[in-house]
């Protein structure tokens, strides 16, 4: 064995292979190096935090407290000098301008050292000092005209905005925006300067929107838009006049256009934007802008005596939002604009129409929206269309609900003159509603074959349309029967005939509905028929049995009994094959009773 192992080693050595062998005896006999001396371990966990805390207190906290102390000391000295008339008005203004500029320039030193937040705070303090100095020069000491003060304040605002953009600081942009909207308040004289005020605010809004397009600072819109609305409302309450309708309307339209721009973006997911900030431009701003547009023009037209233009205004706004849908925008913005277009068109119906025409308009709109939703779902698979047809379904269902409740409301027909039964505008409107609901059922049934399960589903719309159709049909016919007997209400015989005819109609309608349920094999329709028959049974046993005469009672119960026997026979014949669908019962050794289960 030893010779064979030696031969293998020589072969491997000759071929160049490296053999990892056991250490030789000489190597094994070499004593290991002595262990290194173990030094005493000094705990460092407490010394480093203590050192960093000490450095933070000395270099940062004391520094900031010192700055604040110096600012307070300077303010107290200036106040003391002013109280003792050491410094005149011009000197006070110059000191404020120099101090504000120095603080702004000094803040750059801290920013270069990495103290960004503290540097921005100093810039805010310096800018505030500059604004106050300019305000004092204009309002308190009257040292400069309004135009010069405005130009100086705009220059301060522009400088802050430039620093915010160059340093990518949203905080600085907020400070600049606050100073920009504070300027009109500081320079206010109590007069009506509509063109000057709204032009200035329009420029600030344009700058804000441009900054938002360049930087992901959507939160600036939460400051600019409410401030614009506040200035407009404040001016409108004090100075609005019908003689300035054209100028005011122009500015309202310009404000609307400016705040539409942030919503127009071809990207569904805005890069660099958080979900909340993206929702500001996609959802909040379009909705708030539409509310401002509608209320502003509504107030302008109402206060100037142009109420007749309100319906056309709503139609114009609806067409405007339909046009905005053709621009590149996010999916959710597309859906919001679509919703607003439909809402404005829906509002135009009661503004322009009255009575039954409101009902007709809402039913027609519901069917049209439902048809468009079905076409959009089947004709394209784009993501924008997918979200929009779901919104259209919701809006269509709302329009149909408005039509249904309008048709059911007695206020629509209140005060109308006597009518001929079945030959009147009310029954014609009901027929239109029945036709609209039938069309909605047909559209939703055809679209329900798709795999889309978004809420409200097509089956939900089918169910609502069928129930609403039956309720409208029953209510309309009962109303017309009542109208037919209205001229002879004092005749007891006529009243009994009316009650009998209503019972007969309910029986026939329930039977027809049940027949349709059997024909279409629809349990949903059959259950509606059963509920109607139960109601008819209750009316017959409670009302007809008490109030009808003997002959009419016989006719009423005879008709109900025959109908119920026919229905029972239909179920006993098992025309729907209920027994075939039931699971087989296990055989039992017990004798049966002979009664069909």
RARACOR-V653055 format. One record per residue. N is the residue number from 1. PSI is psi in degrees with one decimal (NA if undefined). Layout:
N_PSI ; N_PSI
This chain:
1_-39.7 ; 2_-40.0 ; 3_-39.3 ; 4_-41.9 ; 5_-39.9 ; 6_-37.7 ; 7_-39.9 ; 8_-39.7 ; 9_-41.9 ; 10_-37.9 ; 11_-43.5 ; 12_-37.6 ; 13_-38.2 ; 14_-32.3 ; 15_-3.5 ; 16_6.5 ; 17_150.3 ; 18_124.0 ; 19_126.1 ; 20_104.8 ; 21_168.2 ; 22_149.0 ; 23_143.7 ; 24_170.6 ; 25_-33.4 ; 26_-41.7 ; 27_-35.7 ; 28_-27.4 ; 29_-12.4 ; 30_126.2 ; 31_146.7 ; 32_153.2 ; 33_149.5 ; 34_144.6 ; 35_145.8 ; 36_144.7 ; 37_134.1 ; 38_115.4 ; 39_153.9 ; 40_122.1 ; 41_117.5 ; 42_121.0 ; 43_127.8 ; 44_-6.0 ; 45_-31.7 ; 46_-27.9 ; 47_-38.4 ; 48_-48.2 ; 49_-35.9 ; 50_-40.6 ; 51_-43.7 ; 52_-37.5 ; 53_-41.0 ; 54_-42.6 ; 55_-39.6 ; 56_-41.1 ; 57_-44.0 ; 58_-38.5 ; 59_-26.6 ; 60_-56.8 ; 61_-47.2 ; 62_-34.9 ; 63_-44.1 ; 64_-40.0 ; 65_-37.5 ; 66_-41.2 ; 67_-44.5 ; 68_-40.8 ; 69_-40.6 ; 70_-40.1 ; 71_-41.4 ; 72_-41.5 ; 73_-42.4 ; 74_-41.4 ; 75_-41.5 ; 76_-38.7 ; 77_-42.7 ; 78_-41.0 ; 79_-42.3 ; 80_-40.4 ; 81_-38.2 ; 82_-39.4 ; 83_-31.5 ; 84_10.0 ; 85_34.0 ; 86_-29.5 ; 87_131.2 ; 88_176.8 ; 89_-45.1 ; 90_-39.7 ; 91_-38.4 ; 92_-43.9 ; 93_-43.2 ; 94_-39.9 ; 95_-42.3 ; 96_-42.8 ; 97_-44.2 ; 98_-43.0 ; 99_-45.0 ; 100_-45.2 ; 101_-39.9 ; 102_-40.2 ; 103_-41.6 ; 104_-45.9 ; 105_-38.5 ; 106_-31.9 ; 107_-26.6 ; 108_-30.7 ; 109_-40.6 ; 110_-35.0 ; 111_-40.0 ; 112_-23.5 ; 113_3.0 ; 114_1.9 ; 115_70.5 ; 116_-49.7 ; 117_-41.7 ; 118_-36.6 ; 119_-41.0 ; 120_-35.1 ; 121_-41.1 ; 122_-37.9 ; 123_-39.9 ; 124_-41.6 ; 125_-45.7 ; 126_-41.8 ; 127_-39.0 ; 128_-39.6 ; 129_-40.8 ; 130_-44.8 ; 131_-44.4 ; 132_-37.5 ; 133_-42.0 ; 134_-38.0 ; 135_-43.8 ; 136_-38.3 ; 137_-31.2 ; 138_-50.8 ; 139_-40.3 ; 140_-51.0 ; 141_-10.8 ; 142_45.7 ; 143_-13.2 ; 144_151.7 ; 145_168.9 ; 146_-37.8 ; 147_-41.5 ; 148_-43.9 ; 149_-42.4 ; 150_-44.9 ; 151_-39.7 ; 152_-41.7 ; 153_-39.1 ; 154_-36.6 ; 155_-41.5 ; 156_-44.0 ; 157_-43.8 ; 158_-38.2 ; 159_-42.9 ; 160_-42.7 ; 161_-39.5 ; 162_-42.4 ; 163_-38.9 ; 164_-41.9 ; 165_-44.1 ; 166_-31.1 ; 167_3.1 ; 168_50.7 ; 169_110.0 ; 170_-32.2 ; 171_-42.3 ; 172_-37.7 ; 173_-36.5 ; 174_-42.4 ; 175_-42.9 ; 176_-40.0 ; 177_-40.9 ; 178_-42.4 ; 179_-36.3 ; 180_-43.6 ; 181_-15.9 ; 182_-22.6 ; 183_-48.4 ; 184_-33.0 ; 185_-37.5 ; 186_-30.8 ; 187_8.2 ; 188_137.6 ; 189_-1.5 ; 190_1.9 ; 191_171.1 ; 192_102.7 ; 193_62.5 ; 194_-53.3 ; 195_-45.3 ; 196_-46.1 ; 197_-50.7 ; 198_-30.1 ; 199_-43.9 ; 200_-46.9 ; 201_-36.5 ; 202_-40.8 ; 203_-43.2 ; 204_-41.8 ; 205_-40.5 ; 206_-43.4 ; 207_-39.4 ; 208_-46.1 ; 209_-39.4 ; 210_-40.4 ; 211_-37.9 ; 212_-33.9 ; 213_-29.0 ; 214_-32.3 ; 215_150.9 ; 216_60.6 ; 217_62.2 ; 218_-22.6 ; 219_-18.1 ; 220_-30.2 ; 221_-28.6 ; 222_-15.5 ; 223_-42.8 ; 224_-45.3 ; 225_-50.8 ; 226_-36.0 ; 227_-39.8 ; 228_-44.5 ; 229_-40.4 ; 230_-43.0 ; 231_-41.0 ; 232_-46.0 ; 233_-43.0 ; 234_-41.8 ; 235_-41.9 ; 236_-41.0 ; 237_-35.0 ; 238_-39.7 ; 239_2.7 ; 240_139.8 ; 241_143.0 ; 242_-21.5 ; 243_-18.8 ; 244_25.1 ; 245_-44.4 ; 246_-44.1 ; 247_-45.2 ; 248_-41.6 ; 249_-38.1 ; 250_-45.2 ; 251_-38.9 ; 252_-44.6 ; 253_-39.7 ; 254_-41.2 ; 255_-42.4 ; 256_-46.0 ; 257_-41.3 ; 258_-43.4 ; 259_-2.8 ; 260_-30.5 ; 261_-45.2 ; 262_-21.7 ; 263_-16.8 ; 264_104.4 ; 265_129.7 ; 266_-9.4 ; 267_130.4 ; 268_-38.0 ; 269_106.2 ; 270_123.4 ; 271_137.4 ; 272_0.6 ; 273_138.0 ; 274_168.4 ; 275_-39.0 ; 276_-43.1 ; 277_-34.1 ; 278_-33.5 ; 279_-23.0 ; 280_-48.7 ; 281_-24.8 ; 282_-32.8 ; 283_-57.7 ; 284_-50.9 ; 285_-46.2 ; 286_-41.3 ; 287_-46.5 ; 288_-37.9 ; 289_-39.1 ; 290_-40.5 ; 291_-43.9 ; 292_-44.8 ; 293_-47.0 ; 294_-47.4 ; 295_-37.7 ; 296_-49.3 ; 297_-34.0 ; 298_-44.2 ; 299_-42.2 ; 300_-44.7 ; 301_-38.5 ; 302_-45.9 ; 303_-22.5 ; 304_4.9 ; 305_26.3 ; 306_50.5 ; 307_-32.0 ; 308_-18.0 ; 309_-8.6 ; 310_-45.5 ; 311_-41.3 ; 312_-30.2 ; 313_-44.8 ; 314_-40.9 ; 315_-41.0 ; 316_-42.1 ; 317_-38.8 ; 318_-43.7 ; 319_-35.0 ; 320_-45.0 ; 321_-30.1 ; 322_-37.4 ; 323_-36.5 ; 324_-25.7 ; 325_-19.0 ; 326_-9.6 ; 327_155.7 ; 328_131.7 ; 329_165.7 ; 330_161.0 ; 331_-44.6 ; 332_-34.3 ; 333_-39.9 ; 334_-44.2 ; 335_-38.7 ; 336_-44.5 ; 337_-38.7 ; 338_-43.6 ; 339_-42.3 ; 340_-38.0 ; 341_-44.7 ; 342_-39.1 ; 343_-44.3 ; 344_-39.4 ; 345_-34.6 ; 346_-39.4 ; 347_-32.8 ; 348_-25.4 ; 349_-55.4 ; 350_-23.9 ; 351_-34.5 ; 352_-41.9 ; 353_178.6 ; 354_156.4 ; 355_-129.2 ; 356_-24.1 ; 357_-26.6 ; 358_-45.0 ; 359_-45.5 ; 360_-42.7 ; 361_-42.3 ; 362_-39.8 ; 363_-43.7 ; 364_-41.2 ; 365_-41.2 ; 366_-45.1 ; 367_-42.3 ; 368_-44.3 ; 369_-39.1 ; 370_-40.1 ; 371_-42.4 ; 372_-39.9 ; 373_-42.0 ; 374_-39.6 ; 375_-41.4 ; 376_-32.5 ; 377_-35.7 ; 378_-20.8 ; 379_-17.3 ; 380_157.6 ; 381_15.8 ; 382_148.4 ; 383_-35.4 ; 384_-43.3 ; 385_-33.6 ; 386_-46.4 ; 387_-33.9 ; 388_-37.2 ; 389_-24.9 ; 390_-41.3 ; 391_-40.0 ; 392_-35.8 ; 393_-43.6 ; 394_-45.5 ; 395_-38.0 ; 396_-42.8 ; 397_-38.4 ; 398_-41.7 ; 399_-41.3 ; 400_-37.3 ; 401_-41.7 ; 402_-42.9 ; 403_-40.5 ; 404_-48.1 ; 405_-33.3 ; 406_-40.7 ; 407_-29.9 ; 408_-13.7 ; 409_129.9 ; 410_-16.0 ; 411_-26.2 ; 412_-33.6 ; 413_7.0 ; 414_133.3 ; 415_4.7 ; 416_148.4 ; 417_169.1 ; 418_141.0 ; 419_158.2 ; 420_133.3 ; 421_134.4 ; 422_-6.0 ; 423_59.6 ; 424_170.1 ; 425_-32.9 ; 426_-46.8 ; 427_-34.3 ; 428_-39.2 ; 429_-38.7 ; 430_-40.8 ; 431_-39.4 ; 432_-41.7 ; 433_-40.7 ; 434_-43.2 ; 435_-40.5 ; 436_-42.3 ; 437_-36.4 ; 438_-42.4 ; 439_-38.8 ; 440_-39.6 ; 441_-43.6 ; 442_-43.7 ; 443_-45.7 ; 444_-34.2 ; 445_-40.7 ; 446_-35.5 ; 447_-18.3 ; 448_-8.4 ; 449_-12.6 ; 450_169.1 ; 451_5.0 ; 452_127.3 ; 453_20.3 ; 454_153.5 ; 455_136.4 ; 456_135.7 ; 457_162.2 ; 458_-33.3 ; 459_-34.3 ; 460_-41.9 ; 461_-38.4 ; 462_-47.6 ; 463_-45.4 ; 464_-43.5 ; 465_-40.9 ; 466_-45.7 ; 467_-46.0 ; 468_-40.1 ; 469_-46.2 ; 470_-41.2 ; 471_-41.3 ; 472_-44.4 ; 473_-44.8 ; 474_-46.3 ; 475_-41.5 ; 476_-45.4 ; 477_-38.9 ; 478_-40.3 ; 479_-41.5 ; 480_-35.2 ; 481_-41.8 ; 482_-38.3 ; 483_-36.6 ; 484_-32.4 ; 485_4.2 ; 486_-39.0 ; 487_-21.0 ; 488_35.4 ; 489_-26.6 ; 490_-16.3 ; 491_117.5 ; 492_-38.2 ; 493_-40.3 ; 494_-38.3 ; 495_-40.5 ; 496_-39.9 ; 497_-41.1 ; 498_-45.7 ; 499_-38.9 ; 500_-40.6 ; 501_-38.9 ; 502_-42.9 ; 503_-43.0 ; 504_-40.3 ; 505_-44.5 ; 506_-38.8 ; 507_-47.0 ; 508_-40.8 ; 509_-41.0 ; 510_-40.5 ; 511_-42.4 ; 512_-39.9 ; 513_-38.6 ; 514_-38.4 ; 515_-41.0 ; 516_-38.7 ; 517_-39.8 ; 518_-40.9 ; 519_-46.1 ; 520_-1.4 ; 521_48.7 ; 522_110.5 ; 523_-29.8 ; 524_-43.9 ; 525_-39.8 ; 526_-38.1 ; 527_-35.8 ; 528_-40.5 ; 529_-41.3 ; 530_-42.3 ; 531_-41.0 ; 532_-40.5 ; 533_-37.9 ; 534_-41.5 ; 535_-41.7 ; 536_-38.9 ; 537_-45.9 ; 538_-41.5 ; 539_-40.6 ; 540_-44.3 ; 541_-27.6 ; 542_-48.5 ; 543_-52.4 ; 544_-39.0 ; 545_-27.9 ; 546_-41.0 ; 547_-27.0 ; 548_154.7 ; 549_175.1 ; 550_-41.9 ; 551_-42.9 ; 552_-32.7 ; 553_-42.5 ; 554_-46.2 ; 555_-43.3 ; 556_-48.2 ; 557_-31.8 ; 558_-46.5 ; 559_-42.4 ; 560_-41.7 ; 561_-44.5 ; 562_-43.5 ; 563_-46.2 ; 564_-34.6 ; 565_-40.8 ; 566_-43.3 ; 567_-43.8 ; 568_-39.6 ; 569_-38.8 ; 570_-41.5 ; 571_-34.5 ; 572_-34.7 ; 573_-12.9 ; 574_53.4 ; 575_-22.0 ; 576_6.1 ; 577_50.5 ; 578_-37.6 ; 579_-33.1 ; 580_-27.5 ; 581_-9.8 ; 582_144.3 ; 583_146.6 ; 584_136.6 ; 585_141.6 ; 586_145.5 ; 587_140.8 ; 588_147.0 ; 589_-8.3 ; 590_146.2 ; 591_143.6 ; 592_160.3 ; 593_-9.1 ; 594_1.8 ; 595_131.5 ; 596_123.2 ; 597_NA
